[in-house]
Structure formats: structure tokens, C-alpha cells
Amino acid sequence: MEVRVANVRKEFDRFPALHDVSLDIKSGELIALLGPSGSGKTTLLRLIAGLERPTRGKIFFGDEDASQRSIQERNVGFVFQHYALFRHMTVADNIGFGLKVRHGPSRPPAAEIRRRASELLDLVQLSGLERRYPAQLSGGQRQRVALARAMAIEPKVLLLDEPFGALDAQVRRELRRWLREIHDRTGHTTVFVTHDQEEALELADRVVVMSQGRIEQVGSADEIYDTPNSPFVYSFIGESSTLPVKVEDGQVWIADRPIGLSAPHAPSGEAMLYFRPHDVELLDGCSGCIAGTVAASRRVAGTRRVELEIGGERQRVEIELPVDHPAAQKSRVAFRPRRWKLFPTA
Amino acid sequence: MADPEIKSYEPHHESQSAAVTESRPVRLLLMAVAFAFLAIFLLLPLIIVFHEALAKGLSAYTEALSNPDTRSAIRLTLLVAAIAVPLNVVFGISAAWAIAKFEFKGKAFLTTLIDLPFSVSPVISGLVYVLLFGAQGLLGGWLKEHGIQILFAVPGIVLATVFVTFPFVARELIPLMQEQGNGDEEAALSLGANGWQTFWYVTLPNVKWGLLYGVLLCNARSMGEFGAVSVVSGHIRGLTNTMPLHVEILYNEYNAVGAFAVASLLAGLALVTLVLKTLLEMRYGAEIAATRGH
């Protein structure tokens, strides 16, 4: 099922949580809403589910306007961050709940509901736990039951709110791979919310980066990481270093020296240079490069991070060096970013 | 030479560290005070109730209880509780639901209002009904025209009891529901359940022990309420006397056996309530949020 979010605005007590957000989700896609807390990603997910109503704008499921439909009518599978399993029901009853509350002929007989629950338990690799209660399961198992319960109603869309947020790192990685497998096998259109960029980039077909109630960028993991389209995305995804520069005649300058980067299409004036600390070329001499004095150095796993003081204004910038690089305190290092981007500051 | 003596100083393993434990005499004294207090103010009166009730033998006791006026008082008390408790279960759940699950203006005010019956003297609550429904009261004229009798009749007693016992269920449920939040309800709705199914299958089972606890306290109070009921009842023998009122009448008539026989029933009710309450707390303490003083 395709989902289209069209110019949606959401206010809580007149305070806007989402400004004019539009997003097309393709059928069968696994998509991540990524952003810091307060960016509106959970609000967007709850709007798609029907747990909230948009202040303005519409949400389409296929060609049908779903905005006026209640959550029951939308037929979405929602997985909550803290599972929200019914604690007084067994695992099988939890999974069968969505079928049990149906009315009339669409409600399967009890035996059929039990069979479906067992099938779904097999799918989430928890066979044989039908009669357990949620309190008798580990966090990871509870999340799997929550997913099985959401899938039991054969939802048009599967929505997951920080699905692995409450789990420890080991289980998270395991469940991440497992969710991808389930998605590939069942083909549900799936939207999940996360603040963990590693999770988003690894798991999703496309990532929606959000900040302050707006969508900053939508793209594949490669697009988001390699060609961030805003200062926010550049600094939020992965690591970045920044330097204030000036653009003149299609050349990038720091103070009174060109640094050997040409930007023929950039407008002249003040700008901010963004690059990845590890994506730099180290140079010996310096005509047309960035040079600085090592101010601090620390070892990070297999590499060394150094902070350089650049030029007379003592701007600090971080780059990554090989561990065996002889950069000690106060020595000079010259480099040029390989991949970089300019964002005008004015 | 000190070796053998040192052994007797081995620390004994108790749950509390030595630093926060009082010395043995102090502990004994504190416990003795607590037990003596309980014995004099709670246990002794209870024993006396049963002792007086049975002072002239078992046959006098059963005879006192089979007196028609006494029987009618018992019937009335049961009737009032049978009406007041279910009403307050409905009101209590609605109020708790509204307060715990929605945001609205005047919520703090409503919360305070629910506690009002606890902070107002029951006699005042009774007087309010007299002022409302009495012959000279606000609605008295209209009621008389339509031949509706509220004061000095069963409806008045039920109203007064409902008012006095209103907070028990609501106050038990509000913190419990607030703590549980909306997550389970949202999950049920997203799975296609309608409002009623969500309430019946999800919300109610989540609060059932807290609810039972509230019902227990509400019932005990509605059967034992004296002040408010006394004002609105009119003390008509065999008609509008509840058990507590009947105890007072019998006692004032120097009918000690009769008074204490009825009192022993109320005391028995209190004991049963206490036992059930303790059992509930032991078994489902975590699910009963409010341990605040009732």
C-alpha cells in the first residue's frame, strides 16, 4: 500500500510539531524516520497511524483519503516503543486480539485464531511460547510478540515507533537484521521511527531526516551520507568538521590564502565548509591547502584524531590521521578535504 | 587470651545494617508501645462489642437479631449498599478515566472536587441534602407538588451515602490509570477494537485489583456511614433506620444486648473487609497503587 502525506501540519496547543510536511512512501518500502528528539518524527508516525489528527493537510492510503478515517478503519499495524502488550493475556491471546475483536463474518473462529497466532509466532521465531505471559518474556521477545500482534490483522502498513529503543545493543543489532528479513519475506510497507542513525542507514531503503518539525532530506543511505543537502544533515549524519571560509572568483579562501578548492558555481561571500574528518588528503608542502598546528590529539580505535588550529583566527578543526602519522604536539599538518560541501552563511 | 571472646563479636546477618538499628531495649519499648496502643484502642473495644452482645447468651443474641426492626435495618443497609456501591463504581471509573486519560480545562478542579467528601464533615453533607430537598429547601416545593419523597426516605439515604463514599473508587483508580498511561488502549484501538471492547478487554482487566480494593472500602463505608445518613434519615423505626442508626437507638433505650448484637455484625463486616484488604494488598500490592491513608 502506498502512503502519501500531503502538506500536513500538526499543532499541539497552538505549538507546531510539524510544519507542512509532505512525503511519498512507496508500496513495499522500508522507510526510516530519523531525527533528534523533538524533530516531529513520532508525531508523523502517529498521524499516519491515525493516533493523531492533522491540523491541516491530508494523508492518503493508495488513492483513498485516510485523514478522516479512525485508527480502526485504517487497518495499520502499530508497534509501540514499550511494546504495550496486554499483560493479563497470554502471548497467543495478545496476537489473536486483533482478530477476536472483529465483528460478524470477518471474525475467524477461535481455532483459526489460535492457528494464526502459532503461525505468526513461528514467523517471529518464538514457537512454543503461546501460553507465556508478557512478564515471562525478555525485552527482545516482547518486541517480537508486539510485531506478531501487529501483523496478525494483515495491516496495509506497518508502523514501528523506536522499535529497538528499549533494548540493549547486542539484541538491537540482532533484531535489526531480523526485521529486515521479515520485511523482505512479508513485503509490508513499513515505516519506523528511530534516533539511531546507524539503525536507519543500515536497515532502511530510504531514510527521512527530520529536524524541528520539517523534513530535511529524503534519500537512500548513500545519498544521505555522501551528499547531505543541508548543514543540519551534514552534521547530524556521521561526523563532520566545519570551517568558516570565503568564496571569491570561484575559489575557496581561508583568510588571505586560497586553499586549493574550486567552487565555480558557489556564490561569492562568506560560507561554511563542511567535510568528513576521515575524508581528507594529507599533503607535505602547502600551496593551496589547509594547514594548522596540532592542538590536541587522541587515539580513537584504529585511527588518531587531531584537532588543528588554523590560521590567525585560531579556528579549530578536527581531522583523522593514520595511527603511525608523526603528528605530535605543535607540529604542523597540511591537508585538503577530498569530498566537501559549502553552505553560504549569509 | 582474648581469642575466645572475640568470636562472640561476629556480626549477625540481618537485613538492616547495625548503624540504623536501635538497641534492643529501645526496639522492645517501641514495639510494646505500638502493641499496647492497638490493644487498648482497637482490640479491646472489639472484644467488648462481642462480649456485650453475647452477655446474656447465644439465644438472647439471636433473638435480638431477629427483632423485626433490626431485620428491617439490616435489609435497608444492604439495599443502600447495593445501590450506592455500583453507582460509585460507575462514577468512579468515569471520573478516573476522564482524569487519567484526557487533558482538559478544570482537571485540577475536578480532582479536588472528588476529594471533597473526605474533607467535609458527613453531617454537613447530610445538611446539604436537607437544604436541597427539605420542605423549605430549594427543590422542596417542586418535589412535594410531584409527590416525590426524598428526605426521610430511602432515596435520601442512598444519596447521602453515595456522596460520602464517592472518593473511594475514584481515588483508587486515578493514580493507577495515570501510571499505566494510554499505551495499552492505543494498541487495542490500532488492532481494530472499538471503545467498548478496549475498555472491557484491556482497561478493566488492567485495573481490576485496584477496583476491587476500592469497592471493598466503598462498601465498608457505605454500610457503616452514620453522620450524613443520620441527618437525612428521620430515624423512622423499621423504615429509615440503617444499622448504625439502629445501634444508636437501641443503645439509648438501654437495650445493650440488642445494640451490641447489631454492632457485632458491623464489627464482623469490618473484620472481613480488613482480611480481604490485607489479602489483596499481599497478593496484588504492586497493582494497587494507592497506599495513601484511607
Interface residues (C-beta under 8 A of the other chain):
Chain A: A49 G50 L51 I71 Q72 N75 V76 G77 F78 F80 H82 A84 L85 F86 R87 H88 F97 G98 V101 R102 R149 A150 A152 I153
Chain B: G183 D184 E186 A187 A188 L189 S190 L191 G192 A193 N194 Q197 Y201 V202 P205 N206
